[in-house]
Amino acid sequence: LWFYSINAIIFMLVIISLSFLLANLMNSETAINGCSNVFSLGFCFLGGIFVPLSIMPDAVVKAAHFVPSYWYVMANENVTYMTKVTPSFLKEFFTNVGVEFCFAVALLSVGLMVSKKKRVSR
C-alpha cells in the first residue's frame, strides 16, 4: 500500500505541474479543457493505462518512455508483481518514481517560465 501511495502522490505532482503549465499557456477556459483532454488521453494511451504495453508495438513502447504515465505504470507493475521488498525492487521502483518526479520538476519549471514571461510582457 505504501508503494502504491508514493507512486500516486508523485504522479499527482506530475499532473498538477502539467495543469499549471497548460493554464499558463492557454488564454481561455475552453482551450485549457481541450488541451487537457488531449494530453491526458494521449498520455493514458501511450503510457499503458488504457491499453497494456505488452500488446503494443515496440515503436510505441519506445515512444511511451517520453510520457510520465509510462513510468507510473511501470512502478505500479513492479509493486503488483513484488513478493518481498528487495534491493533490486527498491532500485527499480525508485528509478521509475524518480523519472516521474523529474517530469514534474521539468513541467513545473516550464510553467513558471511561461508565467514569468507573461507577467513581464504585460
DRENLUMTOR-734228 format. One record per residue: x, y, z of N, C-alpha, C in turn; residue in three letters; residue number from 1. Coordinates in Angstrom, 1 decimal. Example, Ala and Ser with C-alpha at 12.3 -4.5 7.8 and 13.67 -1.06 7.14 Angstrom:
<sites>
SITE    n.xx    n.yy    n.zz   ca.xx   ca.yy   ca.zz    c.xx    c.yy    c.zz  vexdren  lumdren
SITE    13.2    -5.7     7.8    12.3    -4.5     7.8    13.2    -3.3     7.8      ala        1
SITE    12.8    -2.2     7.1    13.7    -1.1     7.1    12.9     0.0     7.9      ser        2
</sites>
This chain:
<sites>
SITE    n.xx    n.yy    n.zz   ca.xx   ca.yy   ca.zz    c.xx    c.yy    c.zz  vexdren  lumdren
SITE     0.8    -1.2     0.0     0.0     0.0     0.0     0.9     1.3     0.0      leu        1
SITE     2.0     1.2     0.7     2.8     2.4     0.8     3.4     2.7    -0.5      trp        2
SITE     3.9     1.7    -1.3     4.5     1.9    -2.6     3.5     2.5    -3.6      phe        3
SITE     2.3     1.9    -3.6     1.2     2.5    -4.4     1.0     3.9    -4.1      tyr        4
SITE     0.9     4.2    -2.8     0.6     5.6    -2.4     1.8     6.6    -2.8      ser        5
SITE     3.0     6.2    -2.6     4.1     7.0    -3.0     4.0     7.3    -4.5      ile        6
SITE     3.8     6.2    -5.3     3.7     6.4    -6.7     2.5     7.3    -7.1      asn        7
SITE     1.4     7.2    -6.5     0.2     8.0    -6.8     0.5     9.5    -6.5      ala        8
SITE     1.2     9.7    -5.3     1.4    11.1    -4.9     2.4    11.8    -5.9      ile        9
SITE     3.4    11.1    -6.3     4.4    11.6    -7.3     3.7    11.9    -8.6      ile       10
SITE     2.9    10.9    -9.0     2.2    11.1   -10.3     1.2    12.3   -10.2      phe       11
SITE     0.6    12.5    -9.0    -0.3    13.7    -8.8     0.5    14.9    -9.0      met       12
SITE     1.8    15.0    -8.5     2.6    16.2    -8.7     2.9    16.4   -10.2      leu       13
SITE     3.0    15.3   -11.0     3.2    15.5   -12.4     2.0    16.1   -13.1      val       14
SITE     0.8    15.6   -12.7    -0.5    16.1   -13.3    -0.7    17.6   -12.8      ile       15
SITE    -0.4    17.9   -11.6    -0.5    19.3   -11.1     0.4    20.2   -11.9      ile       16
SITE     1.6    19.8   -12.1     2.6    20.6   -12.9     2.2    20.8   -14.3      ser       17
SITE     1.6    19.7   -14.9     1.1    19.8   -16.3    -0.1    20.8   -16.4      leu       18
SITE    -0.9    20.7   -15.4    -2.1    21.6   -15.4    -1.7    23.0   -15.2      ser       19
SITE    -0.7    23.3   -14.4    -0.2    24.6   -14.2     0.4    25.2   -15.5      phe       20
SITE     1.2    24.3   -16.2     1.8    24.7   -17.5     0.7    25.0   -18.5      leu       21
SITE    -0.3    24.2   -18.6    -1.4    24.4   -19.6    -2.2    25.6   -19.3      leu       22
SITE    -2.4    25.9   -18.0    -3.2    27.0   -17.6    -2.4    28.3   -17.9      ala       23
SITE    -1.1    28.3   -17.9    -0.3    29.4   -18.2    -0.1    29.6   -19.7      asn       24
SITE    -0.2    28.5   -20.5    -0.1    28.6   -21.9    -1.3    29.1   -22.6      leu       25
SITE    -2.5    28.7   -22.1    -3.8    28.9   -22.8    -4.4    30.2   -22.2      met       26
SITE    -5.2    30.8   -23.1    -5.9    32.1   -22.6    -7.3    31.9   -22.3      asn       27
SITE    -8.0    30.8   -22.8    -9.4    30.7   -22.5    -9.6    29.3   -21.8      ser       28
SITE   -10.7    29.3   -21.1   -11.1    28.0   -20.4   -11.4    26.9   -21.3      glu       29
SITE   -11.9    27.2   -22.5   -12.2    26.2   -23.5   -10.9    25.6   -24.0      thr       30
SITE    -9.9    26.4   -24.3    -8.7    25.9   -24.8    -8.0    25.0   -23.7      ala       31
SITE    -8.1    25.4   -22.5    -7.5    24.6   -21.4    -8.1    23.3   -21.3      ile       32
SITE    -9.5    23.2   -21.4   -10.2    22.0   -21.4    -9.8    21.1   -22.5      asn       33
SITE    -9.7    21.7   -23.7    -9.4    20.9   -24.9    -8.0    20.3   -24.8      gly       34
SITE    -7.1    21.1   -24.4    -5.7    20.6   -24.3    -5.5    19.6   -23.2      cys       35
SITE    -6.2    19.8   -22.1    -6.0    18.9   -21.0    -6.6    17.5   -21.4      ser       36
SITE    -7.7    17.5   -22.2    -8.3    16.2   -22.6    -7.3    15.5   -23.6      asn       37
SITE    -6.7    16.3   -24.5    -5.8    15.7   -25.5    -4.6    15.1   -24.8      val       38
SITE    -4.0    15.9   -23.9    -2.8    15.4   -23.2    -3.1    14.2   -22.3      phe       39
SITE    -4.2    14.3   -21.5    -4.5    13.2   -20.6    -4.8    11.9   -21.3      ser       40
SITE    -5.6    12.0   -22.3    -6.0    10.8   -23.1    -4.7    10.2   -23.8      leu       41
SITE    -4.0    11.1   -24.4    -2.7    10.7   -25.1    -1.8    10.0   -24.2      gly       42
SITE    -1.6    10.6   -23.0    -0.7    10.0   -22.0    -1.2     8.6   -21.6      phe       43
SITE    -2.5     8.5   -21.4    -3.1     7.2   -21.0    -2.9     6.2   -22.0      cys       44
SITE    -3.1     6.5   -23.3    -3.0     5.5   -24.4    -1.5     5.1   -24.5      phe       45
SITE    -0.6     6.1   -24.6     0.8     5.8   -24.8     1.4     5.2   -23.6      leu       46
SITE     1.0     5.6   -22.4     1.7     5.1   -21.2     1.3     3.7   -20.8      gly       47
SITE     0.2     3.1   -21.4    -0.2     1.8   -21.0    -1.3     1.7   -19.9      gly       48
SITE    -2.0     2.8   -19.7    -3.0     2.8   -18.8    -4.3     2.2   -19.4      ile       49
SITE    -4.6     2.6   -20.6    -5.8     2.1   -21.3    -5.5     0.8   -22.0      phe       50
SITE    -4.4     0.7   -22.6    -4.0    -0.5   -23.4    -2.7    -1.0   -22.8      val       51
SITE    -2.7    -2.3   -22.5    -1.5    -2.9   -21.9    -0.3    -2.8   -22.8      pro       52
SITE     0.9    -2.5   -22.2     2.1    -2.3   -23.0     2.5    -3.6   -23.7      leu       53
SITE     2.1    -4.7   -23.2     2.5    -6.0   -23.8     1.9    -6.2   -25.1      ser       54
SITE     0.8    -5.6   -25.5     0.2    -5.8   -26.8     0.5    -4.6   -27.8      ile       55
SITE     1.3    -3.6   -27.3     1.7    -2.5   -28.2     2.9    -2.8   -29.0      met       56
SITE     3.0    -2.3   -30.2     4.2    -2.5   -31.0     5.4    -1.9   -30.3      pro       57
SITE     6.6    -2.4   -30.6     7.8    -1.9   -29.9     8.1    -0.4   -30.1      asp       58
SITE     7.8     0.1   -31.3     8.0     1.5   -31.6     7.1     2.4   -30.7      ala       59
SITE     5.9     2.0   -30.4     5.0     2.7   -29.5     5.5     2.7   -28.1      val       60
SITE     6.0     1.5   -27.6     6.6     1.4   -26.3     7.8     2.2   -26.1      val       61
SITE     8.6     2.3   -27.2     9.8     3.2   -27.1     9.4     4.7   -27.0      lys       62
SITE     8.4     5.0   -27.7     7.9     6.4   -27.7     7.2     6.7   -26.3      ala       63
SITE     6.7     5.6   -25.7     6.0     5.8   -24.4     7.0     6.2   -23.3      ala       64
SITE     8.2     5.9   -23.5     9.2     6.3   -22.5     9.3     7.9   -22.3      his       65
SITE     8.7     8.6   -23.2     8.7    10.1   -23.1     7.5    10.7   -22.5      phe       66
SITE     6.6     9.8   -21.9     5.4    10.3   -21.2     5.5     9.8   -19.8      val       67
SITE     5.0    10.6   -18.9     5.2    10.3   -17.4     4.3     9.1   -17.1      pro       68
SITE     3.2     8.9   -17.8     2.3     7.8   -17.4     2.9     6.4   -17.6      ser       69
SITE     3.9     6.3   -18.5     4.6     5.1   -18.7     5.3     4.7   -17.4      tyr       70
SITE     6.0     5.6   -16.8     6.8     5.4   -15.6     5.9     5.1   -14.4      trp       71
SITE     4.7     5.7   -14.4     3.7     5.4   -13.4     3.3     3.9   -13.5      tyr       72
SITE     3.0     3.5   -14.7     2.5     2.1   -15.0     3.6     1.2   -14.6      val       73
SITE     4.9     1.5   -15.0     6.0     0.6   -14.7     6.2     0.4   -13.2      met       74
SITE     6.1     1.5   -12.4     6.2     1.4   -11.0     5.1     0.6   -10.4      ala       75
SITE     3.9     0.8   -10.9     2.7     0.0   -10.4     2.9    -1.5   -10.7      asn       76
SITE     3.4    -1.8   -11.9     3.6    -3.2   -12.2     4.7    -3.8   -11.3      glu       77
SITE     5.7    -3.0   -11.0     6.8    -3.5   -10.1     6.2    -3.9    -8.7      asn       78
SITE     5.3    -3.0    -8.2     4.7    -3.3    -6.9     3.7    -4.5    -7.0      val       79
SITE     3.0    -4.6    -8.1     2.0    -5.6    -8.3     2.7    -7.0    -8.3      thr       80
SITE     3.8    -7.1    -8.9     4.5    -8.4    -9.0     5.5    -8.7    -7.9      tyr       81
SITE     5.6    -7.7    -7.0     6.6    -7.9    -5.9     6.1    -8.9    -4.9      met       82
SITE     7.0    -9.8    -4.5     6.7   -10.8    -3.5     7.3   -10.4    -2.1      thr       83
SITE     8.5    -9.7    -2.2     9.0    -9.2    -1.0     9.9    -8.0    -1.4      lys       84
SITE    10.2    -7.1    -0.4    11.0    -5.9    -0.7    12.4    -6.3    -0.7      val       85
SITE    13.1    -6.2    -1.9    14.5    -6.5    -2.1    15.2    -5.2    -2.6      thr       86
SITE    16.5    -5.2    -2.5    17.2    -4.0    -3.0    17.0    -3.8    -4.5      pro       87
SITE    16.9    -4.8    -5.3    16.6    -4.7    -6.7    15.2    -4.1    -7.0      ser       88
SITE    14.3    -4.5    -6.2    12.9    -4.0    -6.3    12.9    -2.5    -6.0      phe       89
SITE    13.6    -2.1    -4.9    13.6    -0.7    -4.4    14.3     0.1    -5.5      leu       90
SITE    15.4    -0.4    -6.0    16.1     0.4    -7.1    15.3     0.6    -8.3      lys       91
SITE    14.6    -0.4    -8.7    13.7    -0.2    -9.9    12.5     0.7    -9.6      glu       92
SITE    11.9     0.5    -8.5    10.8     1.3    -8.1    11.1     2.8    -8.0      phe       93
SITE    12.2     3.1    -7.3    12.6     4.5    -7.1    13.2     5.1    -8.3      phe       94
SITE    13.7     4.3    -9.2    14.1     4.8   -10.6    12.8     5.3   -11.3      thr       95
SITE    11.8     4.4   -11.3    10.6     4.8   -12.0     9.9     6.1   -11.4      asn       96
SITE     9.9     6.1   -10.1     9.3     7.2    -9.4    10.1     8.5    -9.6      val       97
SITE    11.4     8.3    -9.6    12.4     9.4    -9.8    12.2    10.0   -11.2      gly       98
SITE    12.0     9.2   -12.2    11.7     9.8   -13.5    10.4    10.5   -13.5      val       99
SITE     9.4    10.0   -12.9     8.1    10.7   -12.7     8.4    12.1   -12.1      glu      100
SITE     9.1    12.1   -11.0     9.4    13.4   -10.3    10.2    14.3   -11.2      phe      101
SITE    11.1    13.8   -12.0    11.8    14.7   -12.9    10.8    15.3   -13.9      cys      102
SITE     9.9    14.6   -14.4     8.8    15.1   -15.3     8.1    16.2   -14.6      phe      103
SITE     7.7    16.0   -13.3     7.0    17.1   -12.5     7.9    18.3   -12.4      ala      104
SITE     9.1    18.2   -12.1    10.0    19.3   -12.0    10.2    20.1   -13.3      val      105
SITE    10.3    19.3   -14.4    10.5    19.9   -15.7     9.3    20.7   -16.1      ala      106
SITE     8.1    20.1   -15.9     6.8    20.7   -16.3     6.6    22.0   -15.5      leu      107
SITE     6.9    21.9   -14.2     6.7    23.0   -13.3     7.6    24.1   -13.7      leu      108
SITE     8.9    23.8   -14.0     9.8    24.8   -14.4     9.4    25.5   -15.7      ser      109
SITE     8.9    24.8   -16.6     8.5    25.4   -17.9     7.2    26.3   -17.6      val      110
SITE     6.4    25.8   -16.7     5.2    26.6   -16.4     5.5    27.9   -15.6      gly      111
SITE     6.5    27.8   -14.8     7.0    29.0   -14.1     7.6    30.0   -15.0      leu      112
SITE     8.4    29.5   -16.0     9.0    30.4   -17.0     7.9    31.1   -17.8      met      113
SITE     6.9    30.3   -18.3     5.9    30.9   -19.1     5.1    31.9   -18.2      val      114
SITE     4.8    31.6   -17.0     4.1    32.5   -16.1     4.9    33.8   -15.9      ser      115
SITE     6.2    33.7   -15.7     7.0    34.9   -15.5     7.1    35.7   -16.8      lys      116
SITE     7.2    35.1   -18.0     7.2    35.8   -19.3     5.9    36.5   -19.5      lys      117
SITE     4.8    35.9   -19.1     3.5    36.6   -19.3     3.4    37.8   -18.4      lys      118
SITE     3.9    37.7   -17.2     3.8    38.8   -16.3     4.7    40.0   -16.7      arg      119
SITE     5.9    39.6   -17.2     6.9    40.7   -17.6     6.4    41.3   -18.9      val      120
SITE     5.8    40.6   -19.8     5.3    41.2   -21.1     4.1    42.1   -21.0      ser      121
SITE     3.4    42.1   -19.8     2.2    42.9   -19.6     2.5    44.3   -19.4      arg      122
</sites>
